[in-house]
Amino acid sequence: MNNLLSLKEKLQAALDAIQTNKDGSPITDVQIDKTTAAEIAQLTAQLESCNPNPKPLLNAISLLEGNWQLQYSTAREIRSLVSLPLGLKLGQVYQVINVSNKQFFNIAFVQHYLGLLSGYVKVTASFEPAGEDSAPVPDKRINVYFDKRYLSIDKIIGINTPQLNPFKVVAANNPVGRVATLDITYLDRDCRIGRGGDGSLFVLKKSDGIVENTSLI
């Protein structure tokens, strides 16, 4: 137990150290030097090896419920968000999970660096345990089915714009010829680590804050 707490503290300290702007936006491996990225990768792997819930879908699925804030990722889609055009910058990114309905959505808040506008991108999805055919990880892998993508502007120069919230709704893209998967490789009450089907890493912490516009549509 002491080793687990020590690893969590070391990982959180490493993540806090790279969060230089303190706005809560997630950091990706391409924004930091290779030595730091390697340190985070090593700490993450060590923490995964001490997972207190190695079969989360079997005996700890309730821990998935709620708001999770993304802290760090190596995923391509997150990397693309950190270099938005037109003066926009990425803010906090959340994943909000409803276990009973087997639904979740990802929401990324954005704003113009001059404060001209703010909004968000939201993607809704459903999930299910991958089943026995996902061996050797039948109790930690979920299949993910993306549904819709919402593009919203909630304020322009400080003025609420409900008519633009959302201003566009389109079908979300799913992988061609395969089902998207996510392995839950570490899970406790306030920390979660996941690995995408392409090996991409996601490190999240449980959030007690209220996320705006978080109803599942």
C-alpha positions as CSV (number, residue, x, y, z in Angstrom):
1,M,0.0,0.0,0.0
2,N,2.8,2.4,0.9
3,N,4.5,1.7,-2.5
4,L,1.2,2.4,-4.3
5,L,0.8,5.7,-2.5
6,S,4.4,6.6,-3.2
7,L,4.0,5.9,-6.9
8,K,0.8,7.9,-7.1
9,E,2.5,10.8,-5.4
10,K,5.5,10.7,-7.7
11,L,3.3,10.5,-10.8
12,Q,1.1,13.4,-9.7
13,A,4.2,15.5,-8.8
14,A,5.6,14.8,-12.3
15,L,2.3,15.8,-13.9
16,D,2.0,18.9,-11.7
17,A,5.6,19.9,-12.8
18,I,4.7,19.9,-16.5
19,Q,1.4,21.8,-16.0
20,T,3.2,25.1,-16.3
21,N,0.2,27.3,-17.2
22,K,-1.9,25.9,-14.4
23,D,-5.1,26.2,-16.5
24,G,-5.9,22.5,-16.2
25,S,-5.5,21.7,-19.8
26,P,-4.0,18.2,-20.5
27,I,-0.4,17.9,-21.5
28,T,0.8,15.6,-24.2
29,D,4.2,13.9,-24.8
30,V,5.0,16.1,-27.7
31,Q,4.9,19.2,-25.5
32,I,7.6,18.0,-23.1
33,D,11.2,16.8,-23.5
34,K,11.9,13.1,-24.1
35,T,13.4,12.6,-20.7
36,T,10.3,13.8,-18.9
37,A,8.0,11.8,-21.2
38,A,10.1,8.7,-20.4
39,E,9.8,9.4,-16.7
40,I,6.0,9.7,-16.9
41,A,5.8,6.5,-19.0
42,Q,7.9,4.6,-16.4
43,L,5.9,5.9,-13.4
44,T,2.7,5.1,-15.2
45,A,3.8,1.5,-16.0
46,Q,4.9,1.0,-12.4
47,L,1.5,2.2,-11.1
48,E,-0.3,-0.1,-13.5
49,S,1.6,-3.0,-12.1
50,C,0.2,-2.2,-8.7
51,N,-3.4,-1.8,-9.9
52,P,-5.6,-2.4,-6.8
53,N,-8.5,-3.4,-9.2
54,P,-6.9,-5.6,-11.9
55,K,-10.4,-6.7,-13.1
56,P,-12.2,-3.4,-13.0
57,L,-15.2,-4.4,-15.1
58,L,-15.8,-7.4,-12.9
59,N,-15.3,-6.0,-9.4
60,A,-14.9,-2.2,-9.5
61,I,-17.1,-0.9,-12.3
62,S,-18.9,1.6,-10.0
63,L,-15.5,3.4,-9.6
64,L,-15.8,4.5,-13.3
65,E,-18.9,6.6,-12.5
66,G,-18.6,10.4,-12.7
67,N,-16.4,13.2,-14.0
68,W,-12.8,12.5,-14.9
69,Q,-10.4,15.2,-15.9
70,L,-7.7,14.3,-18.4
71,Q,-4.2,15.2,-17.2
72,Y,-1.9,13.6,-19.7
73,S,-2.1,11.7,-23.0
74,T,-0.1,10.5,-25.9
75,A,-3.2,10.1,-28.1
76,R,-3.2,11.6,-31.5
77,E,-6.6,13.2,-31.1
78,I,-5.4,15.0,-27.9
79,R,-2.1,16.1,-29.5
80,S,-4.2,17.7,-32.3
81,L,-6.2,19.7,-29.8
82,V,-3.2,21.5,-28.3
83,S,-2.4,23.3,-31.6
84,L,-5.8,24.8,-32.5
85,P,-6.0,27.4,-35.3
86,L,-7.4,31.0,-35.2
87,G,-6.0,31.9,-31.8
88,L,-8.0,29.2,-30.0
89,K,-6.4,27.4,-27.0
90,L,-7.4,24.2,-25.3
91,G,-8.7,24.3,-21.7
92,Q,-9.8,21.5,-19.5
93,V,-10.8,18.2,-21.0
94,Y,-13.2,15.8,-19.2
95,Q,-14.7,12.4,-19.7
96,V,-18.1,12.0,-18.0
97,I,-19.3,8.4,-17.5
98,N,-22.7,7.1,-16.7
99,V,-22.2,3.4,-15.8
100,S,-25.9,2.5,-15.5
101,N,-26.6,3.6,-19.0
102,K,-23.2,2.5,-20.4
103,Q,-22.7,5.9,-21.9
104,F,-20.1,8.6,-21.7
105,F,-19.0,11.8,-23.4
106,N,-15.7,13.6,-23.9
107,I,-15.8,17.3,-23.6
108,A,-13.0,19.7,-24.4
109,F,-13.3,23.4,-23.5
110,V,-11.7,26.0,-25.8
111,Q,-11.3,29.7,-25.7
112,H,-9.7,32.5,-27.8
113,Y,-6.4,33.7,-26.2
114,L,-7.8,37.3,-26.2
115,G,-11.1,36.1,-24.7
116,L,-13.1,36.9,-27.8
117,L,-15.0,33.7,-27.6
118,S,-15.3,30.4,-25.7
119,G,-17.0,27.1,-26.4
120,Y,-16.4,23.4,-26.4
121,V,-16.3,20.2,-28.5
122,K,-18.3,17.3,-27.1
123,V,-18.4,13.7,-28.4
124,T,-21.0,11.3,-27.1
125,A,-20.5,7.5,-27.1
126,S,-21.7,4.2,-25.6
127,F,-19.6,1.4,-24.3
128,E,-19.8,-2.3,-23.3
129,P,-17.4,-4.8,-21.8
130,A,-15.5,-6.4,-24.7
131,G,-16.3,-10.0,-23.5
132,E,-14.4,-13.2,-23.5
133,D,-13.1,-12.8,-27.0
134,S,-10.9,-10.0,-25.8
135,A,-8.7,-12.4,-23.8
136,P,-6.3,-12.0,-22.1
137,V,-8.0,-8.8,-20.9
138,P,-11.8,-9.7,-20.8
139,D,-12.2,-7.9,-17.4
140,K,-10.5,-4.6,-18.3
141,R,-11.3,-3.9,-22.0
142,I,-14.3,-2.0,-23.2
143,N,-15.6,-1.6,-26.7
144,V,-16.4,2.0,-27.6
145,Y,-19.1,3.2,-30.1
146,F,-18.9,6.9,-30.9
147,D,-22.2,8.6,-31.6
148,K,-22.3,12.4,-32.2
149,R,-20.0,15.3,-32.2
150,Y,-21.2,18.7,-30.9
151,L,-19.5,22.0,-31.7
152,S,-20.6,24.9,-29.5
153,I,-19.9,28.5,-28.9
154,D,-21.2,29.6,-25.5
155,K,-19.9,33.1,-25.3
156,I,-18.7,35.8,-27.7
157,I,-16.9,38.8,-26.1
158,G,-18.5,37.7,-22.8
159,I,-22.0,37.5,-24.1
160,N,-23.9,34.2,-23.8
161,T,-24.8,32.7,-27.2
162,P,-27.4,30.0,-26.6
163,Q,-28.3,30.0,-30.3
164,L,-24.8,28.7,-31.0
165,N,-24.8,26.1,-28.3
166,P,-24.5,23.9,-30.2
167,F,-24.1,25.4,-33.7
168,K,-23.2,22.1,-35.4
169,V,-24.0,18.4,-34.7
170,V,-22.5,15.7,-36.8
171,A,-22.0,12.0,-36.7
172,A,-18.8,11.0,-34.8
173,N,-16.2,9.0,-36.6
174,N,-15.6,5.4,-35.6
175,P,-12.6,3.4,-36.8
176,V,-13.2,1.7,-40.2
177,G,-13.2,-2.1,-40.1
178,R,-12.7,-2.4,-36.4
179,V,-14.2,-1.5,-33.0
180,A,-12.5,1.1,-30.9
181,T,-11.3,-0.3,-27.6
182,L,-9.9,1.0,-24.3
183,D,-8.1,-1.0,-21.7
184,I,-8.6,0.2,-18.1
185,T,-5.1,-0.5,-16.8
186,Y,-5.4,1.2,-13.4
187,L,-8.4,2.3,-11.4
188,D,-9.1,3.6,-7.9
189,R,-11.4,6.2,-6.4
190,D,-9.5,9.2,-7.8
191,C,-7.1,8.0,-10.5
192,R,-7.6,6.2,-13.7
193,I,-5.1,5.1,-16.5
194,G,-6.3,3.8,-19.8
195,R,-4.6,2.4,-23.0
196,G,-6.3,2.9,-26.4
197,G,-6.3,0.2,-29.0
198,D,-3.3,1.9,-30.6
199,G,-1.4,1.9,-27.3
200,S,-2.1,5.6,-26.6
201,L,-2.0,6.6,-22.9
202,F,-4.6,8.5,-20.9
203,V,-4.1,9.6,-17.3
204,L,-7.1,11.0,-15.6
205,K,-8.1,12.2,-12.1
206,K,-11.6,12.2,-10.6
207,S,-13.1,15.7,-10.5
208,D,-15.5,17.0,-8.0
209,G,-16.1,20.2,-10.0
210,I,-19.3,20.7,-11.9
211,V,-18.7,20.5,-15.7
212,E,-20.8,22.8,-17.8
213,N,-23.2,21.5,-20.4
214,T,-22.6,17.9,-19.3
215,S,-26.0,16.3,-20.1
216,L,-25.9,13.3,-22.3
217,I,-27.7,14.3,-25.5
